[in-house]
């Protein structure tokens, strides 16, 4: 099937038989989660049926999420609770899990990790056997007798000599002191600077927004004059994780489905995957069309090959296949 | 006197008679404070004598500092305590004072200001009569009975409908919640986005660093996709403040003395002032020479006209003048 069918390169709105062709052509489906499968604690209508059916038909299904706040075990429960009953932990590639894999297998970091982030990150590091500073260790300040003191500041706080990496992810307990400590650790050029993802913000109900970990990383990049290595989408690393754990994953046989052009579609493009935008999340058709008219090659990489209103649009195609 | 004397344009290391010529040629001296006049609570040796003598000889002396943590009244005490005995409040143009002036006289903001920052900013806003959300108002979360509740998050906190500007400065009590609230306020394109300064970091003792407010601004810029209007150096606004309050300030008669190429020298250049780097602070001669060889015009604007080891080098020149 050719992404150019129907006019412009990319942005092809697909339905019925076109989706059926895609389902026949691909053996591996990668899904982003927030905005694609669910919004908070509410599944996108039809999404559980789509995922369950794909798995039931023997397709390979993976979940690639920049959301670092949950350990994978917790994701399995969430999938189940929302009706995605057949998802196993091994299919889930979250930015916190992949960050732990990177620190253990790629960077092989010797020493401790200073974490800006929450439970999802700490649980994954613990399970991967990557040593990190516990929160209470991160916060302590020692007095002259070596006793912990409250009201630590960057002027008086304890800094560990053993920190060899700083990992930044979503952290709703982010403070100035964490930023300052991380900045001090990163003065050592041998201290690794890693970010789970670079997402700028996430939509909340009532028009509010939740700053993403890209904000915290940007703050630290300004303080240190360094650039973080980003693990999550659009970096290729999540796909490399999948390929290293599952044999025979062929990019030409994969479809990447997501709701955010600048992360999901670019990730697919970076990994050589066909891409599909679903309009149940952040990006809309107009955003994709603006990029498709751009002459910048980066922005061209944001353009999805295919577009659906919702992944529920897969359901009629399954019926046609029956 | 010609900055080209001695070879390359700029970076002219000046001593004795060259400094004497400068003292004769200029009637107005602008000094940065941290790293130029003092380090923390310790005056740069000789600096108080230089400033006192300039004032005593009838030169106009102004202080332009991006440090927003003190109100001007507090600066007057610090100057006096460190031996700068003749400095009056009217000579001090701090980024917090100038931000208050901007909000009152230029933006003429109607509504309240949401402050990311400390006492220096709040005191200056109060004195300028610019309404701002009190810290306790900023932090509160209301329950169904309208009673304040602890543990506010961006999901449940109260947001004021009356916020028409966000002002970001140095804030050692910065939290994720402040970032998130400011991001929500700035979704309104009519809400002004102001930063006291864009300093990336400040040196501390023991090789530690203090993240500057440029870090916090960067975080908010990523969250909102907006750019802040910056009040402090290198923006011209501080010089415009001086010019509006003192008649006859002629850029050609001014010398800007600072320790940071990317803020102080660029500020001088932006305002059409001759510039002098003092080597008692952040930037060193080698940094200036790297910029002087750059072909980028911005980086050329970082190059000082003159360089001294310390402003104490003015002292022998005064003796020659006697």
Interface residues (C-beta under 8 A of the other chain):
Chain A: X153 X154 X155 X159 X171 X172 X173 X174 X175 X176 X177 X179 X180 X183 X184 X187 X200 X201 X204 X207 X208 X209 X210 X211 X212 X214 X215 X216 X218 X219 X220 X221 X222 X223 X224 X225
Chain B: X153 X154 X155 X159 X171 X172 X173 X174 X175 X176 X177 X179 X180 X183 X184 X187 X200 X201 X204 X207 X208 X209 X210 X211 X212 X214 X215 X216 X218 X219 X220 X221 X222 X223 X224 X225
